[in-house]
Amino acid sequence: MEPYSAAPLNGEEGRELHEGLALFDEGKFWHAHEAWEALWNRLKQRQAPSEEILLVQGFIQTAALLLHHQRRNEAGVEKQWTKVQSKLEGWSTAWGLDVALHLETIANYAADNGRWTLVAADHQFPRTRV
């Protein structure tokens, strides 16, 4: 099966994506979640392909998972991991992001649930090599 492919974002959508990325990379997961939620709603309003809407929802849920990891909330991490996997599997890259590597890294945080040896704020959303 071929990986999913994302169409380019318009100006406002791109701004919201990058705002969320900047916040995410600073470890401000709640704020990244909020920025990406605006993008998610915008994509739904313009009836973007469902795979792209779900991809952004997976970004939102990743931020929630890492927030739960920071707070040592085992149930929250477990619940979000189940959601994240289904949204991000099947993607290689999108919008300059290495989604596959991101999912692989988040799997490490899910596996760290209850052990808390990883620091959530250490994860930077991986970019693709150009």
mmCIF file of the C-alpha atoms, coordinates in Angstrom:
data_MODEL
# 
_entry.id   MODEL 
# 
loop_
_atom_site.group_PDB 
_atom_site.id 
_atom_site.type_symbol 
_atom_site.label_atom_id 
_atom_site.label_alt_id 
_atom_site.label_comp_id 
_atom_site.label_asym_id 
_atom_site.label_entity_id 
_atom_site.label_seq_id 
_atom_site.pdbx_PDB_ins_code 
_atom_site.Cartn_x 
_atom_site.Cartn_y 
_atom_site.Cartn_z 
_atom_site.occupancy 
_atom_site.B_iso_or_equiv 
_atom_site.pdbx_formal_charge 
_atom_site.auth_seq_id 
_atom_site.auth_comp_id 
_atom_site.auth_asym_id 
_atom_site.auth_atom_id 
_atom_site.pdbx_PDB_model_num 
ATOM 1   C CA . MET A 1 1   ? 0.000   0.000  0.000  1.00 0.00 ? 1   MET A CA 1 
ATOM 2   C CA . GLU A 1 2   ? 1.307   3.447  -0.941 1.00 0.00 ? 2   GLU A CA 1 
ATOM 3   C CA . PRO A 1 3   ? 1.660   5.955  1.912  1.00 0.00 ? 3   PRO A CA 1 
ATOM 4   C CA . TYR A 1 4   ? -0.904  8.727  2.089  1.00 0.00 ? 4   TYR A CA 1 
ATOM 5   C CA . SER A 1 5   ? -0.108  12.002 0.372  1.00 0.00 ? 5   SER A CA 1 
ATOM 6   C CA . ALA A 1 6   ? -1.083  15.484 1.596  1.00 0.00 ? 6   ALA A CA 1 
ATOM 7   C CA . ALA A 1 7   ? -2.079  18.382 -0.639 1.00 0.00 ? 7   ALA A CA 1 
ATOM 8   C CA . PRO A 1 8   ? -0.419  21.749 0.065  1.00 0.00 ? 8   PRO A CA 1 
ATOM 9   C CA . LEU A 1 9   ? -1.995  23.868 2.783  1.00 0.00 ? 9   LEU A CA 1 
ATOM 10  C CA . ASN A 1 10  ? -3.228  27.395 2.092  1.00 0.00 ? 10  ASN A CA 1 
ATOM 11  C CA . GLY A 1 11  ? -1.599  30.374 3.821  1.00 0.00 ? 11  GLY A CA 1 
ATOM 12  C CA . GLU A 1 12  ? -3.679  30.434 6.997  1.00 0.00 ? 12  GLU A CA 1 
ATOM 13  C CA . GLU A 1 13  ? -3.571  26.643 7.318  1.00 0.00 ? 13  GLU A CA 1 
ATOM 14  C CA . GLY A 1 14  ? 0.201   26.654 6.921  1.00 0.00 ? 14  GLY A CA 1 
ATOM 15  C CA . ARG A 1 15  ? 0.502   29.381 9.552  1.00 0.00 ? 15  ARG A CA 1 
ATOM 16  C CA . GLU A 1 16  ? -1.550  27.315 12.024 1.00 0.00 ? 16  GLU A CA 1 
ATOM 17  C CA . LEU A 1 17  ? 0.480   24.187 11.287 1.00 0.00 ? 17  LEU A CA 1 
ATOM 18  C CA . HIS A 1 18  ? 3.762   26.012 11.894 1.00 0.00 ? 18  HIS A CA 1 
ATOM 19  C CA . GLU A 1 19  ? 2.465   27.823 14.974 1.00 0.00 ? 19  GLU A CA 1 
ATOM 20  C CA . GLY A 1 20  ? 1.551   24.441 16.457 1.00 0.00 ? 20  GLY A CA 1 
ATOM 21  C CA . LEU A 1 21  ? 4.943   23.003 15.486 1.00 0.00 ? 21  LEU A CA 1 
ATOM 22  C CA . ALA A 1 22  ? 6.832   25.855 17.158 1.00 0.00 ? 22  ALA A CA 1 
ATOM 23  C CA . LEU A 1 23  ? 4.825   25.397 20.354 1.00 0.00 ? 23  LEU A CA 1 
ATOM 24  C CA . PHE A 1 24  ? 5.183   21.612 20.210 1.00 0.00 ? 24  PHE A CA 1 
ATOM 25  C CA . ASP A 1 25  ? 8.961   21.877 19.795 1.00 0.00 ? 25  ASP A CA 1 
ATOM 26  C CA . GLU A 1 26  ? 9.075   24.164 22.851 1.00 0.00 ? 26  GLU A CA 1 
ATOM 27  C CA . GLY A 1 27  ? 7.276   21.484 24.895 1.00 0.00 ? 27  GLY A CA 1 
ATOM 28  C CA . LYS A 1 28  ? 4.116   23.617 25.101 1.00 0.00 ? 28  LYS A CA 1 
ATOM 29  C CA . PHE A 1 29  ? 1.850   20.718 24.249 1.00 0.00 ? 29  PHE A CA 1 
ATOM 30  C CA . TRP A 1 30  ? -1.425  22.261 25.382 1.00 0.00 ? 30  TRP A CA 1 
ATOM 31  C CA . HIS A 1 31  ? -0.819  25.352 23.249 1.00 0.00 ? 31  HIS A CA 1 
ATOM 32  C CA . ALA A 1 32  ? 0.266   23.245 20.253 1.00 0.00 ? 32  ALA A CA 1 
ATOM 33  C CA . HIS A 1 33  ? -2.956  21.282 20.656 1.00 0.00 ? 33  HIS A CA 1 
ATOM 34  C CA . GLU A 1 34  ? -4.949  24.525 20.494 1.00 0.00 ? 34  GLU A CA 1 
ATOM 35  C CA . ALA A 1 35  ? -3.141  25.806 17.375 1.00 0.00 ? 35  ALA A CA 1 
ATOM 36  C CA . TRP A 1 36  ? -3.610  22.490 15.600 1.00 0.00 ? 36  TRP A CA 1 
ATOM 37  C CA . GLU A 1 37  ? -7.260  22.368 16.614 1.00 0.00 ? 37  GLU A CA 1 
ATOM 38  C CA . ALA A 1 38  ? -7.796  25.606 14.683 1.00 0.00 ? 38  ALA A CA 1 
ATOM 39  C CA . LEU A 1 39  ? -6.147  23.959 11.646 1.00 0.00 ? 39  LEU A CA 1 
ATOM 40  C CA . TRP A 1 40  ? -8.220  20.796 12.115 1.00 0.00 ? 40  TRP A CA 1 
ATOM 41  C CA . ASN A 1 41  ? -11.445 22.839 12.161 1.00 0.00 ? 41  ASN A CA 1 
ATOM 42  C CA . ARG A 1 42  ? -10.359 24.821 9.101  1.00 0.00 ? 42  ARG A CA 1 
ATOM 43  C CA . LEU A 1 43  ? -9.644  21.602 7.162  1.00 0.00 ? 43  LEU A CA 1 
ATOM 44  C CA . LYS A 1 44  ? -13.045 20.205 8.128  1.00 0.00 ? 44  LYS A CA 1 
ATOM 45  C CA . GLN A 1 45  ? -14.763 23.435 7.018  1.00 0.00 ? 45  GLN A CA 1 
ATOM 46  C CA . ARG A 1 46  ? -13.215 23.301 3.564  1.00 0.00 ? 46  ARG A CA 1 
ATOM 47  C CA . GLN A 1 47  ? -13.895 19.560 3.340  1.00 0.00 ? 47  GLN A CA 1 
ATOM 48  C CA . ALA A 1 48  ? -10.260 18.556 2.950  1.00 0.00 ? 48  ALA A CA 1 
ATOM 49  C CA . PRO A 1 49  ? -9.561  14.859 2.346  1.00 0.00 ? 49  PRO A CA 1 
ATOM 50  C CA . SER A 1 50  ? -10.461 12.814 5.431  1.00 0.00 ? 50  SER A CA 1 
ATOM 51  C CA . GLU A 1 51  ? -6.904  11.435 5.676  1.00 0.00 ? 51  GLU A CA 1 
ATOM 52  C CA . GLU A 1 52  ? -5.544  14.978 6.119  1.00 0.00 ? 52  GLU A CA 1 
ATOM 53  C CA . ILE A 1 53  ? -8.167  15.843 8.721  1.00 0.00 ? 53  ILE A CA 1 
ATOM 54  C CA . LEU A 1 54  ? -7.316  12.665 10.635 1.00 0.00 ? 54  LEU A CA 1 
ATOM 55  C CA . LEU A 1 55  ? -3.596  13.410 10.297 1.00 0.00 ? 55  LEU A CA 1 
ATOM 56  C CA . VAL A 1 56  ? -4.015  16.757 12.034 1.00 0.00 ? 56  VAL A CA 1 
ATOM 57  C CA . GLN A 1 57  ? -6.213  15.100 14.650 1.00 0.00 ? 57  GLN A CA 1 
ATOM 58  C CA . GLY A 1 58  ? -3.318  12.677 15.207 1.00 0.00 ? 58  GLY A CA 1 
ATOM 59  C CA . PHE A 1 59  ? -0.983  15.640 15.770 1.00 0.00 ? 59  PHE A CA 1 
ATOM 60  C CA . ILE A 1 60  ? -3.443  17.015 18.344 1.00 0.00 ? 60  ILE A CA 1 
ATOM 61  C CA . GLN A 1 61  ? -3.630  13.649 20.081 1.00 0.00 ? 61  GLN A CA 1 
ATOM 62  C CA . THR A 1 62  ? 0.169   13.347 20.050 1.00 0.00 ? 62  THR A CA 1 
ATOM 63  C CA . ALA A 1 63  ? 0.385   16.647 21.917 1.00 0.00 ? 63  ALA A CA 1 
ATOM 64  C CA . ALA A 1 64  ? -2.190  15.336 24.392 1.00 0.00 ? 64  ALA A CA 1 
ATOM 65  C CA . LEU A 1 65  ? -0.231  12.094 24.833 1.00 0.00 ? 65  LEU A CA 1 
ATOM 66  C CA . LEU A 1 66  ? 2.970   13.979 25.639 1.00 0.00 ? 66  LEU A CA 1 
ATOM 67  C CA . LEU A 1 67  ? 1.113   16.271 28.029 1.00 0.00 ? 67  LEU A CA 1 
ATOM 68  C CA . HIS A 1 68  ? -0.221  13.176 29.833 1.00 0.00 ? 68  HIS A CA 1 
ATOM 69  C CA . HIS A 1 69  ? 3.313   11.749 29.843 1.00 0.00 ? 69  HIS A CA 1 
ATOM 70  C CA . GLN A 1 70  ? 4.625   14.954 31.471 1.00 0.00 ? 70  GLN A CA 1 
ATOM 71  C CA . ARG A 1 71  ? 1.909   14.684 34.099 1.00 0.00 ? 71  ARG A CA 1 
ATOM 72  C CA . ARG A 1 72  ? 2.573   10.953 34.598 1.00 0.00 ? 72  ARG A CA 1 
ATOM 73  C CA . ASN A 1 73  ? -1.002  10.087 33.735 1.00 0.00 ? 73  ASN A CA 1 
ATOM 74  C CA . GLU A 1 74  ? -0.803  6.421  32.699 1.00 0.00 ? 74  GLU A CA 1 
ATOM 75  C CA . ALA A 1 75  ? -4.430  6.115  31.592 1.00 0.00 ? 75  ALA A CA 1 
ATOM 76  C CA . GLY A 1 76  ? -4.159  9.309  29.519 1.00 0.00 ? 76  GLY A CA 1 
ATOM 77  C CA . VAL A 1 77  ? -1.020  8.122  27.725 1.00 0.00 ? 77  VAL A CA 1 
ATOM 78  C CA . GLU A 1 78  ? -2.564  4.735  26.992 1.00 0.00 ? 78  GLU A CA 1 
ATOM 79  C CA . LYS A 1 79  ? -5.827  6.216  25.709 1.00 0.00 ? 79  LYS A CA 1 
ATOM 80  C CA . GLN A 1 80  ? -4.090  8.731  23.443 1.00 0.00 ? 80  GLN A CA 1 
ATOM 81  C CA . TRP A 1 81  ? -1.625  6.155  22.095 1.00 0.00 ? 81  TRP A CA 1 
ATOM 82  C CA . THR A 1 82  ? -4.492  4.017  20.830 1.00 0.00 ? 82  THR A CA 1 
ATOM 83  C CA . LYS A 1 83  ? -5.942  7.050  19.033 1.00 0.00 ? 83  LYS A CA 1 
ATOM 84  C CA . VAL A 1 84  ? -2.625  8.321  17.658 1.00 0.00 ? 84  VAL A CA 1 
ATOM 85  C CA . GLN A 1 85  ? -1.638  5.031  16.055 1.00 0.00 ? 85  GLN A CA 1 
ATOM 86  C CA . SER A 1 86  ? -4.776  4.787  13.946 1.00 0.00 ? 86  SER A CA 1 
ATOM 87  C CA . LYS A 1 87  ? -4.453  8.390  12.741 1.00 0.00 ? 87  LYS A CA 1 
ATOM 88  C CA . LEU A 1 88  ? -0.740  8.435  11.856 1.00 0.00 ? 88  LEU A CA 1 
ATOM 89  C CA . GLU A 1 89  ? -0.185  4.930  10.503 1.00 0.00 ? 89  GLU A CA 1 
ATOM 90  C CA . GLY A 1 90  ? -0.026  4.906  6.733  1.00 0.00 ? 90  GLY A CA 1 
ATOM 91  C CA . TRP A 1 91  ? 1.767   8.259  6.514  1.00 0.00 ? 91  TRP A CA 1 
ATOM 92  C CA . SER A 1 92  ? 5.393   8.660  5.560  1.00 0.00 ? 92  SER A CA 1 
ATOM 93  C CA . THR A 1 93  ? 5.678   12.437 5.215  1.00 0.00 ? 93  THR A CA 1 
ATOM 94  C CA . ALA A 1 94  ? 3.317   15.391 5.019  1.00 0.00 ? 94  ALA A CA 1 
ATOM 95  C CA . TRP A 1 95  ? 3.838   19.157 4.839  1.00 0.00 ? 95  TRP A CA 1 
ATOM 96  C CA . GLY A 1 96  ? 7.594   18.856 5.384  1.00 0.00 ? 96  GLY A CA 1 
ATOM 97  C CA . LEU A 1 97  ? 7.174   16.589 8.413  1.00 0.00 ? 97  LEU A CA 1 
ATOM 98  C CA . ASP A 1 98  ? 8.498   13.060 8.862  1.00 0.00 ? 98  ASP A CA 1 
ATOM 99  C CA . VAL A 1 99  ? 5.294   11.549 10.211 1.00 0.00 ? 99  VAL A CA 1 
ATOM 100 C CA . ALA A 1 100 ? 6.616   7.965  10.197 1.00 0.00 ? 100 ALA A CA 1 
ATOM 101 C CA . LEU A 1 101 ? 9.638   8.897  12.331 1.00 0.00 ? 101 LEU A CA 1 
ATOM 102 C CA . HIS A 1 102 ? 7.398   10.940 14.616 1.00 0.00 ? 102 HIS A CA 1 
ATOM 103 C CA . LEU A 1 103 ? 5.099   7.933  15.153 1.00 0.00 ? 103 LEU A CA 1 
ATOM 104 C CA . GLU A 1 104 ? 8.101   5.713  15.826 1.00 0.00 ? 104 GLU A CA 1 
ATOM 105 C CA . THR A 1 105 ? 9.354   8.174  18.461 1.00 0.00 ? 105 THR A CA 1 
ATOM 106 C CA . ILE A 1 106 ? 5.938   8.532  20.075 1.00 0.00 ? 106 ILE A CA 1 
ATOM 107 C CA . ALA A 1 107 ? 5.806   4.728  20.351 1.00 0.00 ? 107 ALA A CA 1 
ATOM 108 C CA . ASN A 1 108 ? 8.823   5.045  22.674 1.00 0.00 ? 108 ASN A CA 1 
ATOM 109 C CA . TYR A 1 109 ? 6.882   7.441  24.909 1.00 0.00 ? 109 TYR A CA 1 
ATOM 110 C CA . ALA A 1 110 ? 3.918   5.053  24.932 1.00 0.00 ? 110 ALA A CA 1 
ATOM 111 C CA . ALA A 1 111 ? 6.268   2.204  25.925 1.00 0.00 ? 111 ALA A CA 1 
ATOM 112 C CA . ASP A 1 112 ? 7.732   4.443  28.660 1.00 0.00 ? 112 ASP A CA 1 
ATOM 113 C CA . ASN A 1 113 ? 4.260   4.784  30.228 1.00 0.00 ? 113 ASN A CA 1 
ATOM 114 C CA . GLY A 1 114 ? 4.549   4.141  33.950 1.00 0.00 ? 114 GLY A CA 1 
ATOM 115 C CA . ARG A 1 115 ? 8.347   4.122  33.891 1.00 0.00 ? 115 ARG A CA 1 
ATOM 116 C CA . TRP A 1 116 ? 8.765   7.828  33.089 1.00 0.00 ? 116 TRP A CA 1 
ATOM 117 C CA . THR A 1 117 ? 12.392  7.620  31.960 1.00 0.00 ? 117 THR A CA 1 
ATOM 118 C CA . LEU A 1 118 ? 11.850  9.854  28.920 1.00 0.00 ? 118 LEU A CA 1 
ATOM 119 C CA . VAL A 1 119 ? 11.299  13.614 28.986 1.00 0.00 ? 119 VAL A CA 1 
ATOM 120 C CA . ALA A 1 120 ? 8.352   14.608 26.795 1.00 0.00 ? 120 ALA A CA 1 
ATOM 121 C CA . ALA A 1 121 ? 9.712   18.092 26.116 1.00 0.00 ? 121 ALA A CA 1 
ATOM 122 C CA . ASP A 1 122 ? 12.826  16.529 24.537 1.00 0.00 ? 122 ASP A CA 1 
ATOM 123 C CA . HIS A 1 123 ? 10.835  15.426 21.483 1.00 0.00 ? 123 HIS A CA 1 
ATOM 124 C CA . GLN A 1 124 ? 10.983  17.758 18.494 1.00 0.00 ? 124 GLN A CA 1 
ATOM 125 C CA . PHE A 1 125 ? 8.612   17.015 15.636 1.00 0.00 ? 125 PHE A CA 1 
ATOM 126 C CA . PRO A 1 126 ? 10.932  15.602 12.942 1.00 0.00 ? 126 PRO A CA 1 
ATOM 127 C CA . ARG A 1 127 ? 11.149  17.470 9.645  1.00 0.00 ? 127 ARG A CA 1 
ATOM 128 C CA . THR A 1 128 ? 11.839  15.849 6.310  1.00 0.00 ? 128 THR A CA 1 
ATOM 129 C CA . ARG A 1 129 ? 15.218  16.238 4.690  1.00 0.00 ? 129 ARG A CA 1 
ATOM 130 C CA . VAL A 1 130 ? 15.040  18.402 1.617  1.00 0.00 ? 130 VAL A CA 1 
# 
